[in-house]
Amino acid sequence: MVQLRGISGYLAGRYRLARYFVGRLVSGVATLLVVSVLVFAAMHLVPGSFADVVLPFDATPAQRALLTHQYGLDRPLPVQYFDWLRHMAVGNFGKSLTANARVSAVLAR
């Protein structure tokens, strides 16, 4: 036997469904933020520096300081994180060091 719930039952069901989807969306965004903080922190806990990887072994301290400043690595970590997060949100993944091109262009190939 089919019961008709009426308009109030219909709206209550739609409300529960909307709440479920919003809850899942908020949960997903929170998970992505936590993972991004963990990955960002892990990258800064690894021994060595970005300059050690990019510059030749005989690079001068001035060259290391210039590279560190160009990439903003001399700024506080929270500032670096929020700049990185802002760039990720708009699809600016930076420049590939191996392909010497924008990462988004490399991914589009």
C-alpha positions as CSV (number, residue, x, y, z in Angstrom):
1,M,0.0,0.0,0.0
2,V,1.4,3.4,-1.0
3,Q,1.2,6.2,1.5
4,L,1.2,9.8,0.3
5,R,3.3,11.9,2.6
6,G,2.1,15.2,1.4
7,I,4.1,18.3,0.7
8,S,5.6,18.6,4.2
9,G,7.0,15.0,4.0
10,Y,8.4,15.8,0.6
11,L,10.2,18.9,1.8
12,A,11.5,17.2,4.9
13,G,13.1,14.5,2.7
14,R,14.6,17.1,0.4
15,Y,16.0,18.9,3.5
16,R,17.6,15.8,4.8
17,L,19.2,15.0,1.5
18,A,20.5,18.6,1.2
19,R,21.9,18.4,4.7
20,Y,23.6,15.1,3.9
21,F,25.3,16.5,0.8
22,V,26.4,19.7,2.5
23,G,27.8,17.6,5.4
24,R,29.7,15.5,2.9
25,L,31.0,18.6,1.1
26,V,32.2,20.2,4.4
27,S,33.8,16.9,5.5
28,G,35.6,16.6,2.1
29,V,37.0,20.2,2.3
30,A,38.1,19.7,5.9
31,T,39.9,16.5,4.9
32,L,41.7,18.2,2.0
33,L,42.8,21.0,4.3
34,V,44.2,18.6,6.9
35,V,46.0,16.6,4.3
36,S,47.4,19.8,2.7
37,V,48.7,21.0,6.1
38,L,50.3,17.6,6.7
39,V,52.0,17.5,3.3
40,F,53.2,21.1,3.6
41,A,54.6,20.4,7.1
42,A,56.3,17.2,5.9
43,M,58.0,19.0,3.1
44,H,59.5,21.5,5.5
45,L,60.6,18.8,7.9
46,V,62.7,17.0,5.3
47,P,66.5,17.6,5.8
48,G,68.1,20.0,3.4
49,S,66.7,22.9,1.5
50,F,65.2,23.8,-1.8
51,A,68.4,25.6,-2.8
52,D,70.4,22.4,-2.1
53,V,68.3,20.6,-4.7
54,V,68.2,23.3,-7.4
55,L,71.5,25.0,-7.2
56,P,74.9,23.5,-8.1
57,F,77.1,22.3,-5.2
58,D,79.4,25.3,-5.5
59,A,76.7,27.9,-5.4
60,T,77.6,31.0,-3.3
61,P,75.6,32.0,-0.2
62,A,74.3,35.0,-2.2
63,Q,72.9,32.8,-4.9
64,R,71.2,30.6,-2.2
65,A,69.8,33.7,-0.5
66,L,68.5,35.0,-3.9
67,L,66.8,31.8,-4.8
68,T,65.3,31.5,-1.3
69,H,63.9,35.0,-1.6
70,Q,62.6,34.5,-5.2
71,Y,60.5,31.5,-4.1
72,G,59.4,33.2,-0.9
73,L,61.0,30.6,1.3
74,D,62.4,33.3,3.6
75,R,58.9,34.2,4.7
76,P,57.2,32.7,7.8
77,L,55.6,29.2,7.3
78,P,52.0,30.3,7.8
79,V,52.4,33.0,5.1
80,Q,54.0,30.4,2.7
81,Y,51.2,27.9,3.4
82,F,48.4,30.4,2.7
83,D,50.1,31.7,-0.4
84,W,50.5,28.1,-1.6
85,L,46.9,27.3,-0.8
86,R,45.7,30.3,-2.6
87,H,47.7,29.4,-5.7
88,M,46.4,25.8,-5.6
89,A,42.8,27.0,-5.3
90,V,43.1,28.9,-8.6
91,G,45.0,26.2,-10.4
92,N,48.4,27.8,-10.3
93,F,50.7,24.9,-9.6
94,G,53.9,26.8,-10.2
95,K,56.8,26.0,-12.6
96,S,58.2,22.6,-13.2
97,L,61.9,22.4,-12.5
98,T,62.5,19.5,-14.9
99,A,60.4,20.6,-17.8
100,N,61.0,24.3,-17.4
101,A,57.3,25.0,-18.0
102,R,54.2,25.7,-16.0
103,V,53.0,22.6,-14.2
104,S,49.4,23.1,-15.4
105,A,50.7,23.1,-19.0
106,V,52.7,19.9,-18.4
107,L,49.7,18.2,-16.9
108,A,47.5,19.3,-19.8
109,R,49.7,17.5,-22.3
